[in-house]
Amino acid sequence: MSLRDLPPVKTLVLLAALALLAYLPSLSLPLLSDDHTQIWLAHRYGPPSRWAELAADPLYRCRATSILLTYLTERLLGVSAVVLHASSLLLHVLNTWLVFALGAWRAIGWRVSAVAAAFFAFYEGHQEAVMWYAALPELLVFFFGLAALVAWVIWLESGGGRRGAYVAAFFLVVAALLSKESAVAFVPLMFVAAWTAGLTLRRIGLALLPFGIVTGFYVALNYAGRAANHHYSDGTFSLSAPFWLTLPHSALRMLWIWGLAALICLLVWRKREWARLGLLAGCWMVFALLPYSFLTYMTRVPSRHRYLAGVGLAWLVAAAWIALGESLRRRRFAVVTVVASAVVLHNCTYLWTKKRDQFLRRAEPVQALIDYSRHADGAIHIRCFPYGETVARHAVEIGVGKPASLVVWDPEGREGKDAFCFPTHP
């Protein structure tokens, strides 16, 4: 029995169980550096009375959905590490279900989407998007963007008859654009879906025209506000960045280890029928990684930015998995079970041990500052802190509940007083 042979509800439960199995340990993590900044932004821009200010901010209006979700989460459930990490994990489960829902796309099919969703649920390569609450925009741009793509596919498969799906796709794309700048990748992906459905270029152009207009306006508005957007000036993003190096470097890193194993298996078994899916997976990964390939601080895309691209990788793994089952004549169930167990165990063990330990070490400077600030009388002098002054002020204000104005940033030690110092960066 395959995942697709199960009733839909049982399939969704199984996919959720795989996601929880892999990422449940994240609930015990403390808040990290930028997590406090995310909460601070929710305080600043979350109330309806502040939405005009949010709309005027050229950076954070592109992350409006995450700010509003954090604000609503705090109002309904309070703010704690467990609550915030649980909301991220819930979004990951919903996103896994959307990967499965892409089976409505005839070029993918339900058999591939079911296996791909299972791999996506426990894959460790995009762990930062799930385990780091400040990466919430990645989860939300995925959620709205993939929901838009599913609606778009439903409209395509209906021959254009289901107009409600078309309208839903448009508004979901708008929501994705309000989640992260990388949402611009969904218009090319929608083009690919329409092309595989056999639409002419003229019809595709007309159908995508509203999406292209709103996305073009979004890009123009973002660029016009670059003077007030520090991501254009702090080295985070630049059109002159070596994307021609970052893009292939990141794609090759994504293929290691299970993507490479999948490609080798498909080549060895000469499964040419999967060539179209392999090309589609490659296009998906390129379009998903391209918006992040203009980073200037490294020549590889960080794990949190590989969340959307992970769908293409999951399709490759699913193709190899299905090809393995088709190639075996004897002991098929035993071999498939052993391989599946090895893949799940590798990813989960890596998340439970090495990655969890890395996140704990990343949280140490902030937790140490919070503990120090709780017992400090009056001004809080900080001489050395690896995450910068802004994060320190937000940690004191959000994590301790003291005014950020009490923080005295004194990296030179000129005040000559006892000061907090955490010199080593995890």
Buried (B, 14 or more C-beta within 10 A) or exposed (E): EBBBEBEEEEBBEBBBBBBBBBBBBBBEBBBBBBBBBBBBBBBBBBBEEBBEEBEEBBBBBBBBBBBBBBBEBBEEEEBEBBBBBBBBBBBBBBBBBBBBBBBBBEBBBBBBBBBBBBBBBBBBBBBBBBBBBBBBBBBBBBBBBBBBBBBBBBBBBEEEEBEEBBEBBBEBBBBBBBBBBBBBBBBBBBBBBBBBBEBEEEEBEEBBEBBBEBBEEBEEEBEEBBEEBEBBEEEBBBEEBBBEEBBBBBBEBBBEEBBEBBBEBBEEBEBEEBEEBBEBBBBBBBBBBBBBBBBBEEBBBBBBBBBBBBBBBBBBBBBBBBBBBEEEEEEEEEBBEEBBEEBBEBBBEBBBEEBBEBBBEBBBBBBBBBEBBEEBEEBBBBBBBBBEEBBBBBBBBBBBEBEBEBBBBBEEEEEEEEBBBBEEEB
